[in-house]
């Protein structure tokens, strides 16, 4: 149990601490959730913490029944208050592991697609290197842009198609800048239609071709003809394409953007 947690002095924390005498009792099984009253008190503490700090970074973790719990912020409630979930460390670790696996898996799938196409390893290494460099460049740019901003004001890494869904990849072509509030709101929504995603430049699987194979083809086309590289569209154009109702509207968006580039 964290001494800082005990000394926090908050009413909600005090209420929670009063019920933890048996936290480390070895005869009890590992806890998977807090008691309802304790969870409510912990979330109440989290809402006050968020109101004061603008994010959940640095909030106090709870050791309970041989398990560590923390608070995860989801999309805001309808009244604008933060929606907080009490999450066991084992679940958090599993979610992080799954995310990292999906990110790494994407590059593994690119390797497989290149191998199946008989492409040289030097080309594959360069393809993966460029993708990783693009991801890191976006993250550096966002860190700089977010400096000094509150959590609600920050811009995060969003994906046009959720990473890991139907073989989608964590590559620059599938990434967009997205406000934190929008990112939370999109977590439980379905991805846009494949046509919209494809025309916005995302490497979406189709037919018998995997997302990695489509990505491999897209990069080969872009290298030989940059004008056909759909991922060159700025984020605001990609977002309009993803919201378009049909192919005619998509064509109008692209045509208007191309005309805006004419001298």
C-alpha positions as CSV (number, residue, x, y, z in Angstrom):
1,X,0.0,0.0,0.0
2,X,1.4,3.4,-1.0
3,X,2.1,5.7,2.0
4,X,1.3,8.7,-0.3
5,X,-2.1,7.1,-0.9
6,X,-2.8,6.9,2.9
7,X,-1.5,10.4,3.5
8,X,-3.5,11.9,0.6
9,X,-6.1,13.1,3.1
10,X,-9.0,12.9,0.7
11,X,-12.4,11.8,2.0
12,X,-12.7,9.2,-0.7
13,X,-9.2,7.9,0.0
14,X,-9.8,7.7,3.7
15,X,-13.0,5.7,3.1
16,X,-11.2,3.3,0.9
17,X,-8.2,2.8,3.2
18,X,-10.5,1.9,6.2
19,X,-11.4,-1.3,4.4
20,X,-8.0,-2.6,3.4
21,X,-6.7,-4.4,6.5
22,X,-6.8,-7.7,4.7
23,X,-5.3,-6.5,1.4
24,X,-2.2,-8.6,1.8
25,X,-3.8,-11.6,3.4
26,X,-2.1,-14.6,1.7
27,X,-5.1,-16.8,2.3
28,X,-7.3,-14.7,0.1
29,X,-7.3,-15.1,-3.7
30,X,-6.1,-12.3,-5.9
31,X,-8.7,-9.6,-6.4
32,X,-10.1,-8.9,-9.8
33,X,-12.2,-5.9,-8.8
34,X,-12.8,-3.5,-6.0
35,X,-15.9,-3.7,-3.8
36,X,-18.6,-1.4,-5.4
37,X,-18.4,1.2,-2.6
38,X,-14.6,1.3,-2.8
39,X,-14.6,1.5,-6.6
40,X,-17.1,4.4,-6.3
41,X,-14.9,6.2,-3.8
42,X,-11.8,5.7,-6.0
43,X,-13.6,7.1,-9.0
44,X,-14.7,10.1,-7.0
45,X,-11.1,10.7,-6.0
46,X,-10.1,10.3,-9.7
47,X,-12.7,12.9,-10.9
48,X,-11.3,15.4,-8.3
49,X,-7.7,14.6,-9.4
50,X,-8.6,15.1,-13.1
51,X,-10.3,18.4,-12.4
52,X,-7.2,19.6,-10.6
53,X,-4.5,18.3,-12.9
54,X,-6.3,18.0,-16.3
55,X,-5.2,14.4,-16.8
56,X,-4.8,11.2,-14.8
57,X,-1.1,11.1,-15.1
58,X,0.5,10.6,-11.6
59,X,-2.8,9.6,-9.9
60,X,-2.5,7.3,-6.9
61,X,-2.6,3.5,-7.6
62,X,-4.3,1.2,-5.1
63,X,-3.0,-2.1,-3.8
64,X,-6.0,-4.3,-3.0
65,X,-6.2,-8.1,-2.6
66,X,-2.7,-8.7,-3.9
67,X,-3.4,-6.7,-7.0
68,X,-2.6,-3.1,-8.1
69,X,-5.5,-1.1,-9.4
70,X,-5.5,2.2,-11.3
71,X,-8.0,4.5,-13.1
72,X,-8.3,4.6,-16.8
73,X,-10.1,7.5,-18.5
74,X,-12.5,6.7,-21.3
75,X,-14.6,9.1,-23.4
76,X,-16.4,11.8,-21.3
77,X,-19.9,11.2,-19.8
78,X,-22.8,13.1,-21.5
79,X,-22.6,15.8,-18.8
80,X,-18.9,16.4,-19.7
81,X,-17.5,14.7,-16.6
82,X,-14.6,12.2,-17.1
83,X,-15.7,8.6,-17.3
84,X,-13.3,6.6,-15.2
85,X,-12.8,2.8,-15.2
86,X,-11.1,1.0,-12.3
87,X,-8.6,-1.3,-13.9
88,X,-6.5,-4.1,-12.4
89,X,-2.8,-4.0,-13.4
90,X,-3.1,-7.5,-14.9
91,X,-5.8,-6.2,-17.3
92,X,-3.7,-3.0,-18.1
93,X,-0.7,-5.2,-18.8
94,X,-2.7,-7.4,-21.1
95,X,-4.1,-4.4,-23.0
96,X,-0.6,-3.0,-23.4
97,X,0.8,-6.3,-24.5
98,X,-2.0,-6.7,-27.1
99,X,-1.4,-3.2,-28.4
100,X,2.4,-3.7,-28.7
101,X,1.8,-7.2,-30.3
102,X,-0.5,-5.7,-32.9
103,X,2.0,-2.9,-33.6
104,X,4.9,-5.3,-33.9
105,X,2.8,-7.8,-35.8
106,X,2.2,-5.3,-38.5
107,X,5.9,-5.1,-39.4
108,X,6.2,-8.9,-39.2
109,X,3.3,-9.1,-41.7
110,X,5.0,-6.6,-44.0
111,X,8.1,-8.8,-43.9
112,X,6.0,-11.8,-44.9
113,X,4.3,-10.0,-47.7
114,X,7.6,-8.8,-49.1
115,X,9.1,-12.3,-48.8
116,X,6.0,-13.8,-50.6
117,X,6.5,-11.3,-53.4
118,X,10.2,-12.2,-53.7
119,X,11.4,-8.7,-52.9
120,X,15.0,-8.2,-51.6
121,X,15.6,-7.9,-47.9
122,X,17.3,-4.5,-48.4
123,X,14.0,-3.2,-49.8
124,X,12.0,-4.7,-46.9
125,X,14.4,-3.2,-44.4
126,X,14.1,0.2,-45.9
127,X,10.3,0.0,-46.1
128,X,10.0,-1.0,-42.4
129,X,12.6,1.6,-41.4
130,X,10.7,4.4,-43.2
131,X,7.4,3.4,-41.5
132,X,9.0,3.4,-38.1
133,X,10.7,6.7,-38.7
134,X,7.3,8.2,-39.8
135,X,5.6,7.0,-36.7
136,X,8.3,8.4,-34.4
137,X,8.3,11.7,-36.3
138,X,4.5,12.1,-35.7
139,X,5.0,11.2,-32.0
140,X,7.8,13.8,-31.6
141,X,5.8,16.5,-33.3
142,X,2.7,15.8,-31.1
143,X,4.8,15.8,-27.9
144,X,6.2,19.2,-28.9
145,X,2.7,20.5,-29.9
146,X,1.1,19.2,-26.7
147,X,3.6,20.7,-24.3
148,X,1.9,22.7,-21.6
149,X,-1.6,21.8,-22.8
150,X,-4.3,20.1,-20.6
151,X,-5.3,16.5,-21.4
152,X,-8.5,17.7,-23.2
153,X,-6.5,20.1,-25.4
154,X,-3.9,17.6,-26.5
155,X,-3.7,15.9,-29.9
156,X,-3.1,12.2,-29.9
157,X,-2.2,9.5,-32.5
158,X,-5.4,8.3,-34.1
159,X,-5.9,5.5,-36.6
160,X,-8.2,5.5,-39.6
161,X,-8.8,1.8,-39.1
162,X,-8.1,0.3,-35.7
163,X,-4.7,-1.4,-35.5
164,X,-5.0,-5.1,-35.4
165,X,-8.6,-5.1,-36.9
166,X,-8.7,-7.2,-40.0
167,X,-4.9,-7.0,-40.3
168,X,-4.7,-3.2,-40.2
169,X,-1.3,-1.8,-39.6
170,X,0.3,0.8,-37.3
171,X,2.0,2.7,-40.1
172,X,2.1,6.4,-41.0
173,X,-0.4,5.9,-43.9
174,X,-3.0,4.6,-41.4
175,X,-2.3,7.3,-38.8
176,X,-3.9,10.7,-38.3
177,X,-3.7,13.5,-35.7
178,X,-6.7,13.4,-33.5
179,X,-7.9,15.4,-30.6
180,X,-7.9,13.4,-27.4
181,X,-11.7,13.8,-26.9
182,X,-12.3,12.6,-30.5
183,X,-10.0,9.6,-29.9
184,X,-11.9,8.6,-26.8
185,X,-15.3,9.0,-28.6
186,X,-14.2,6.8,-31.5
187,X,-13.1,3.9,-29.3
188,X,-16.4,2.0,-29.4
189,X,-17.4,3.0,-32.9
190,X,-17.0,1.0,-36.1
191,X,-14.4,2.0,-38.7
192,X,-15.5,3.9,-41.8
193,X,-16.3,1.9,-44.9
194,X,-13.4,0.3,-46.8
195,X,-13.8,2.5,-49.8
196,X,-13.5,5.7,-47.7
197,X,-10.5,4.3,-45.8
198,X,-8.8,3.2,-49.1
199,X,-9.4,6.5,-50.8
200,X,-8.0,8.3,-47.7
201,X,-4.8,6.3,-48.1
202,X,-5.1,3.7,-45.4
203,X,-3.7,0.2,-46.4
204,X,-7.0,-1.7,-46.0
205,X,-7.1,-5.5,-46.8
206,X,-9.4,-6.4,-49.7
207,X,-10.1,-9.6,-51.6
208,X,-7.4,-12.1,-51.0
209,X,-4.8,-9.4,-50.2
210,X,-3.9,-8.7,-46.6
211,X,-3.4,-5.2,-45.2
212,X,0.4,-5.8,-45.4
213,X,0.2,-6.8,-49.0
214,X,-1.8,-3.8,-49.9
215,X,0.6,-1.6,-48.0
216,X,3.5,-3.2,-49.9
217,X,1.8,-2.4,-53.2
218,X,0.9,1.1,-52.2
219,X,4.5,1.9,-51.2
220,X,5.8,0.5,-54.5
221,X,3.3,2.6,-56.5
222,X,4.2,5.7,-54.4
223,X,7.9,5.2,-55.1
224,X,7.4,5.1,-58.8
225,X,4.6,7.6,-59.1
226,X,4.2,10.0,-56.1
227,X,1.1,11.6,-57.6
228,X,-0.8,8.3,-56.9
229,X,0.2,8.2,-53.3
230,X,-3.1,8.8,-51.5
231,X,-1.5,9.0,-48.1
232,X,-0.1,12.4,-49.1
233,X,-3.5,14.0,-48.4
234,X,-3.4,16.3,-45.4
235,X,-5.4,15.0,-42.3
236,X,-8.3,17.4,-42.9
237,X,-8.8,16.0,-46.4
238,X,-8.5,12.4,-45.1
239,X,-11.1,13.1,-42.4
240,X,-13.6,14.5,-45.0
241,X,-13.1,11.5,-47.2
242,X,-13.7,9.1,-44.3
243,X,-17.0,10.9,-43.5
244,X,-18.2,11.0,-47.2
245,X,-21.5,9.2,-47.9
246,X,-20.6,7.7,-51.2
247,X,-18.0,7.5,-54.0
248,X,-19.4,10.6,-55.7
249,X,-18.8,12.7,-52.6
250,X,-15.3,11.3,-52.2
251,X,-14.5,12.2,-55.8
252,X,-15.8,15.8,-55.2
253,X,-13.6,16.1,-52.1
254,X,-10.5,14.9,-54.0
255,X,-11.2,17.0,-57.0
256,X,-11.7,20.2,-54.9
257,X,-8.4,19.5,-53.1
258,X,-6.5,18.9,-56.3
259,X,-7.9,22.1,-57.8
260,X,-6.8,24.0,-54.7
261,X,-3.2,23.0,-55.4
262,X,-3.3,24.5,-59.0
263,X,-1.5,27.9,-59.4
